[in-house]
Amino acid sequence: MDAGSIRFLYDYDAWATRRILDAAQGLEGEAWAGAPEVGERNLADILTHQLGASQRWRHSWQDLQTERPRPERGPRLSPASLLAAWEAEWPRLHAWIATLGADDLARRFDGVPLWQMLLHVANHGTQHRSEAAALLTDLGRSPGDLDLIDYAEALAQPGS
């Protein structure tokens, strides 16, 4: 796996997550934080967990000597505050990813190469976006197609 592919994957991840969060804007009450659930998480909890997991992995990889973020343990975030938290996280994540080279991607954490961990986190986001998309669609707020090819085709359009 090369660094350019990782950057593309994380750009897609942000694009797809933003589509989910855009579809969730304005939700409140039961629609946002109540039943129905996927597993043990409602829509708010699914999306907050996705943010927290991404933040904790980045902190671990960067060996940041700060407390690992746990937005799941704080007050429930609104759709707008969750989007704002992602808007703060994406530049940090993408700036760090931009520094990665082949040697960095081959570095091992607990015996696993960084590139595989990066793929895991992106795949983890896909799982939770699909859960959230199903719940949003049931609420009449489908985020539309989230496939990677849709992102790639949008990039290929003139003016993108």
C-alpha positions as CSV (number, residue, x, y, z in Angstrom):
1,M,0.0,0.0,0.0
2,D,1.4,3.4,-1.0
3,A,0.9,6.7,0.7
4,G,-1.0,8.2,-2.2
5,S,-3.6,5.4,-1.9
6,I,-3.9,6.0,1.8
7,R,-4.5,9.7,1.2
8,F,-7.2,8.9,-1.4
9,L,-8.9,6.5,0.9
10,Y,-9.0,9.0,3.8
11,D,-10.2,11.8,1.4
12,Y,-13.0,9.4,0.4
13,D,-13.7,8.6,4.1
14,A,-14.2,12.3,4.9
15,W,-16.4,12.8,1.8
16,A,-18.7,9.9,2.7
17,T,-18.8,10.8,6.4
18,R,-19.7,14.4,5.5
19,R,-22.6,13.1,3.4
20,I,-23.9,11.2,6.4
21,L,-23.5,14.1,8.7
22,D,-25.1,16.5,6.2
23,A,-28.2,14.2,6.0
24,A,-28.4,14.1,9.8
25,Q,-28.3,17.9,10.3
26,G,-31.4,19.2,12.1
27,L,-32.3,15.9,13.7
28,E,-33.1,15.9,17.3
29,G,-34.9,13.9,20.0
30,E,-35.8,10.3,19.3
31,A,-34.8,10.6,15.6
32,W,-31.2,11.5,16.6
33,A,-30.7,9.8,19.9
34,G,-33.4,7.3,20.4
35,A,-34.6,4.0,19.0
36,P,-34.2,2.4,16.5
37,E,-30.7,1.1,17.2
38,V,-28.1,-1.0,15.4
39,G,-26.7,-3.3,18.0
40,E,-26.7,-1.2,21.1
41,R,-26.2,2.2,19.4
42,N,-28.6,4.7,18.1
43,L,-27.7,7.1,15.3
44,A,-26.0,9.7,17.6
45,D,-24.0,7.0,19.3
46,I,-22.9,5.3,16.1
47,L,-21.6,8.5,14.6
48,T,-20.0,9.7,17.9
49,H,-18.3,6.3,18.2
50,Q,-16.9,6.6,14.7
51,L,-15.4,10.0,15.5
52,G,-13.9,8.8,18.8
53,A,-12.4,5.7,17.3
54,S,-10.7,7.7,14.6
55,Q,-9.4,10.2,17.1
56,R,-8.0,7.5,19.4
57,W,-6.3,5.6,16.6
58,R,-4.6,8.8,15.3
59,H,-3.5,9.7,18.8
60,S,-2.0,6.3,19.2
61,W,-0.2,6.3,15.9
62,Q,1.2,9.8,16.5
63,D,2.2,8.8,20.1
64,L,0.5,11.9,21.4
65,Q,1.0,12.2,25.1
66,T,-2.5,13.4,25.8
67,E,-5.5,11.7,27.0
68,R,-7.2,9.6,24.3
69,P,-10.4,11.4,23.1
70,R,-13.6,9.7,24.2
71,P,-16.5,11.8,22.9
72,E,-18.8,8.9,23.6
73,R,-18.3,9.5,27.3
74,G,-19.2,13.2,27.2
75,P,-22.5,15.0,26.8
76,R,-24.3,13.8,23.7
77,L,-23.3,15.8,20.6
78,S,-25.9,17.3,18.3
79,P,-25.5,16.7,14.6
80,A,-24.1,20.2,14.2
81,S,-21.5,19.8,17.0
82,L,-20.5,16.3,15.7
83,L,-19.9,17.8,12.2
84,A,-17.9,20.6,13.9
85,A,-15.8,18.0,15.8
86,W,-15.1,16.2,12.5
87,E,-14.3,19.5,10.8
88,A,-11.6,20.0,13.5
89,E,-10.4,16.4,13.2
90,W,-10.1,16.0,9.5
91,P,-7.3,18.6,9.0
92,R,-5.3,17.1,11.8
93,L,-5.7,13.6,10.4
94,H,-5.0,14.6,6.8
95,A,-2.0,16.7,7.7
96,W,-0.4,13.8,9.5
97,I,-1.3,11.3,6.7
98,A,0.4,13.7,4.2
99,T,3.7,13.2,6.0
100,L,3.6,9.4,5.7
101,G,6.1,7.7,3.4
102,A,6.8,4.0,2.6
103,D,8.9,3.5,5.8
104,D,6.2,5.0,8.0
105,L,3.5,2.8,6.4
106,A,5.7,-0.3,7.0
107,R,6.3,0.6,10.7
108,R,4.7,-1.9,13.0
109,F,2.4,-1.4,16.0
110,D,1.8,-4.5,18.0
111,G,3.2,-6.5,15.1
112,V,0.8,-5.0,12.5
113,P,2.0,-2.6,9.8
114,L,0.6,0.9,10.0
115,W,-0.9,0.7,6.5
116,Q,-3.0,-2.2,7.7
117,M,-4.2,-0.3,10.7
118,L,-5.0,2.7,8.5
119,L,-7.1,0.4,6.3
120,H,-8.8,-1.0,9.4
121,V,-9.9,2.4,10.6
122,A,-11.2,3.5,7.2
123,N,-13.1,0.2,6.9
124,H,-14.4,0.7,10.5
125,G,-15.8,4.1,9.3
126,T,-17.5,2.3,6.3
127,Q,-19.2,-0.1,8.7
128,H,-20.6,2.7,10.8
129,R,-21.6,4.9,7.9
130,S,-23.6,2.0,6.5
131,E,-25.4,1.6,9.8
132,A,-26.1,5.3,10.0
133,A,-27.2,5.4,6.3
134,A,-29.8,2.7,6.9
135,L,-31.2,4.6,9.9
136,L,-31.2,7.9,8.1
137,T,-32.9,6.3,5.1
138,D,-35.6,4.9,7.4
139,L,-36.1,8.5,8.5
140,G,-36.5,9.7,4.9
141,R,-33.0,11.3,4.9
142,S,-31.0,9.0,2.7
143,P,-27.4,10.3,2.3
144,G,-27.4,8.9,-1.3
145,D,-24.8,6.7,-2.7
146,L,-21.7,6.4,-0.6
147,D,-19.6,4.0,-2.7
148,L,-16.0,4.8,-3.2
149,I,-16.6,4.7,-7.0
150,D,-19.1,7.6,-6.6
151,Y,-16.4,9.6,-4.9
152,A,-13.8,8.7,-7.7
153,E,-16.3,9.6,-10.4
154,A,-17.1,12.9,-8.7
155,L,-13.3,13.7,-8.7
156,A,-13.1,12.8,-12.4
157,Q,-15.7,15.3,-13.4
158,P,-14.4,18.5,-15.0
159,G,-14.3,21.3,-12.4
160,S,-14.0,18.9,-9.4
